[in-house]
Amino acid sequence: MKKIVVLTGAGISAESGIKTFRDADGLWEGHDIMEVASPVGWKKNPELVLDFYNKRRAQLLTVKPNKAHEILSELEEHFDIHIITQNVDDLHERAGSNKVIHLHGELLKVRSISNENFVIDWKHDLNLGDFDLEGNQLRPHIIWFGEDVPMIEHAIDIVETADILIIIGTSLQVYPAAGLMNYVDQNVPVYYIDPNPATIYDLPNELKILPLTAVEGMKIVKEELLNLN
């Protein structure tokens, strides 16, 4: 089986009704990013941060995977599919994809402020006073700005072994995730699906840009891949 590595960003979840990370004015649901997605914001106002993610978590539970998520799952019948996502939702998993790496954490999990390895599933509101087994406050299992991305090295290893690379719904502006495409072998074809694709410089690979939504783009890519297989 050929190995397809897929890098996904907010654009693939947008068609399920999840808003992209930040609006045109740089705000996220009306908040400055650093207020709700940084260690400084957490220390300054943990109640605001918890309320923000409680609302995001509740909304996530009301939406469903879209056809782009489903196509990636369907392709597992024909290819070895590995998904590396910047998204914190679980829509890839709900669609049936089995190999998913979340670079920026997961909204339906929480972790201890004192032990980053204490991570548990969490589908309801998280409040001050919700503790781990040793009495330490729990926080959203989200990688905030200024924090390390612990899965990035594993993601690099996966990209380096790709036979085909697909990039979906990302502006390629957030690092280190945006740099992953540079680890693909130069003989590997790259598909880039985004309604407003970023300019990609210095990538020697065969590059096919589809300025489309994730759903429309993946319908086309699916047909091409199955014809190649």
N, C-alpha and C positions, 0 to 999 in steps of 0.2 A: 504493500500500500504506500502511495506517495504521502508524504507528510505535509500538511497544510497548516501554516501558522497564521492565526488571525489576530490582528490588533484592533480592538474596538474602543470607541470613545462615546461621548454623550449622544452623538447623532443617531446611533442605532437604537437607543432607548427613547429618544424624542418621539418616535412614531408610536410608542406605547402610551404616550401622555406624560412622560417624565420630562420636566424642563431641563434644558441643557445647563451646564454648570454655572454660567453667569450670563446676565443679560447684556445688551449692548452698552449700558451705562456702567458696566463693571460690577454691578451689584448682584447678589444671589438671594432671590426672594426678598428683596428690599434691604438686605444687610450687606455691609462691607464684608468682604471675604475674610479679612483678618479678625473680625469680631466672632465669627462662627467656625472658622476652619484654621485655627492656629493655637499653639500652646499658650500664647499670651492672652488670646481671647478667652480661653478656658479658665485661666487663673483669674482674669478680671471679672468675668461674669458667667460662672458655670450654669446658672439657671437659664440664661438666654441660650447658651449652646445646647443644653439638654432639650429645651423647648423646640429649638430649631430642628434638631434631628428627630425628635418625637413626631413632628409634623411630616417630615420627609418619610419616616418609616411608615406612618399611617397611610400616606398617599401611595407608597409602593405596594402596599397590600391590596389596593383597589385596582391596580392595572395588570395587564397580561402581556406575555411575550407577543411580539409581532412576527410577520412572515419572515423577516430577515433573521431573527433568532431561530425560527423554525427551520429555515433552509440550512443553516449551519449545523443544526442537529441532524437533519436528514442526510447531509453529506458524510456523516460518520459511517454510513453503510458502504461508502466507496473509498474513503480516504481516512488517514490518521489525522484527526483534527485536534489542534491545540489552540485554545483561545486565551489570549492575554488581554485583559480588559482594564481600562482606567475607571470603569463604572463600579459603583458600590451597590448596585441593585443585584437581584438574583435571577434576572430574566433569562440569562443564558442557561442556567441550571433548570429553571422551570420549563424551558423549551425542550430539555432533554440532552443538552450537551454535557459530556462526562469529564472533559479535561479543561478546567477553567482556572486561571490564575487571576486573582484580584490584586492589582498593584497598589490600589489606594484604600484597601480595606473593604468591609462589608457592612451595609446598613443594618442587616438583620442579625448582627452579632455585637457584643459588647466585650470590653476587657477591663482588667484591673489597672488602676493608675500606678500601682506599685510593681506589677508583674505583667509585662506585655505578652507573656506566653499563656496567661490565664484568660482564655477567650471562650465565651459561651454564646449559644443561640439566644436571641431576644426579639420577640415580635410585638411587645407592648411598650408602653411608655417607660422611659428610664428616668429616675428622679434622684435628687440628692437624698442620701440615706439608703440607696441600693448598694450593697457591699459584696465583696468577694468573701471567700470562706474565712479570711483572716481579718475582716473588718475594714478593708480598704474600699474606697469609693470606686464604683464602676463608671466607665466612660464609653462613648461610642467607639467601635472598632474601626476607626477611620484614620488614614494617614493624613495628618494636617500639614499645612505649609510649614517648612522648617524642620520637619521630622524625616528620618531616614525611610527609604523605601526598601524594606527587607527582602522583598521577592524579586528585586531587579536583577540580581546575578543569576538566579534560576531562569528568569525570563530570557536573559541574554543567551544562556546555554541552549534554550529551546529554539530561539530565532536562528542561531547558527546552524541548526540541523534541518532547516526548512527546505522543502523542494518547491514550494509555492508560498508567497506571502500575500495576504489580503489585509488592507487597512480600511477600516470602515468608521465613518462618522467622527473623525477627530481633526482638529485644527493643526495638529502637530506643533503645538506651542508649549505644552507642559512637559518639562524635563524632570526626571530622566526618561520618562516613557517615550517621548518624541524621538529620542536617539536610538531606540531599539531597531528601527529599520536599517540603520547603518551597519548592523551586525550580520545581515543576511549575505549569503554568498553572492558574488556578482553575476553568476549564471542563473540565479533564481528569478523567475518572472514575478513582478509585483503588480497587484491591482490596488487602486486607490479610489474608494467610493466616498464621495462627499458632495453635497449640493454646492458648496463654496470651497473647492479644494485649495489647500495651501500650495504655494510654489515649492517644489522639491528640487534642491540643488545638489549637484555632485553625486547623484546616485547612478552608477554605471549600468544598473540592471535594465532589462526590458520592462518599461513602465507603461501601464494602461490606466489612464485616468478616466473615471466615469463620474461626471458632475451630476449625480443623481442622489435621491434619497437612498437610505440603506436598503429598503424593501425593493425598490426598482432596480438598484444596482446589483443586489444579490440574485435577483431572478436572472439577469443576464450572465453573471459570473457562473451561476450554477449550470446553465446550459453549456457554456464554454468548457467548464471543467469536466462535465460528463461526456462531452464529445471527445475530449482529450484522453479520457480514461480507457 
